[in-house]
Amino acid sequence: MRIYGKNPVLERLKSNPKSIKKIFVEEGNPEADYIRSKSRKWGIPFHSIPREKMVHMVRNLNAQGVLMEVEEFAYVSFPELLDQACAEGQSLLFLDSLVDPQNLGGIIRSAACLGDFAIVLSTHDSAGVTETVLRVASGGENHVTVARVSNLGNAISDAKKAGYWIAGAVVDKGQNLYETEFSFPLGLVVGSEQKGIRDILRKQLDAVVSIPMAQERLSMNVAHAVTAFCYEITKQKKQKS
């Protein structure tokens, strides 16, 4: 896999250098000396290349003159994720058939920024962590544990058995997000961009919650909506701690 851009590259160097295979920096890049010194510290091959070669390597993407080759994204098993979440008091984000990598990347970035979240993806009809996801996550993938499961319903059931209260994010006809008192530990189920949460998963929800819209005909992009939910979850958790 490849990571492009200043912020994702610098964050990976700081947070997970052992996953880096090699680094390419465009000649004259202002971050070159810093990246070279970090590369030397961790024994990472460093290559200074002309602009023409960088443009060819990144296929016209805005790489800001830096890219790195890294190991494939490391998912964890769901039992491992659940054990960690229980031990650390993390909230869980169950993403049901979310297919847009841009949305997944945005959700990972928000979860990392707000902290104390772990993400569970379905292996069926769902985006995985790709180069596009990493670019949008902008380094957030280094701070969020992610599991992929073949049966999201079973994972939710296991979380409930572990004491998790499960809410569902819906576009309308749910409880007002800002008037809902969450119970912790908490799991939030987020549906697909087009169909929302599947009926089979709705049966497992303890509550359905919606973000009130100032304009009824409008709705948020799913990644933006999850950010709003995560902010409210974080606020309530801190108030109760």
C-alpha positions, 0 to 999 in steps of 0.5 A: 500500500502507498500513503501520500501527502505530508500529514499522513506520512509524518503521522505514520513516521511518528506513530507506526514507523515499523509498518513503513517499507520505504519513503520517496521525497521530491527533491527540494521538499521542505520536510526532506531533512526531517523525514530523512533523519527519521528514516535513518533512525528507523532503518527505513530506505529513503529515496530523494527523487526528481519532481517528474518521477514523483508525478509519475509515481503518484499518478497525478494525485496531490502527494505534496512531494512525499509518499511511502510504501507501507504494509497492508492495513492490519485489522484485528479480530473482533474478539481482540477488539471487543476485549480491548474496548471493554478494558479501555472503555471504548465506544464501538462503531458498527458500519453496516454496508458502508461502501464509499472509501471516502466516507470510511476514511472520514469516519476513521479520521473523526474517530481518531480525533475524538478518541476512544472509538473502535470500528467494526466493518462487514466483509460483505458489501463494505469498503475496506481500508484501501489507499484512498481510505488512508489518504482521507483518514490523514493519519487517523488509521494509526490511532483507531482499531478496526476489525472486519467480520463476516456477520455484523449481527453476531458481532453486535450480539457479542457486544450486547452480551459484554454489556454494550448498549446499542444505538442506531443512527437513522436519518429521520424518525429517531430520538433527537440526538441532543435529547438522547441520554446514551448508556455506556459502554456504547455501540453505534450502528451506522447504515449504508449511504443508500439503504441505511441500517438493515432490518435484521440489525434494527431488531438488535437496537436499544434505540434509534437516534437522528440528528435534527435538521434545520431544513427537513429536506436536507441530510448530512453526508454519512461521514459528517453525521458520524462525526456529529454522533461521535462528538455527542458520545464523547461529550456525554461520556466525559460528563459521566466520568 
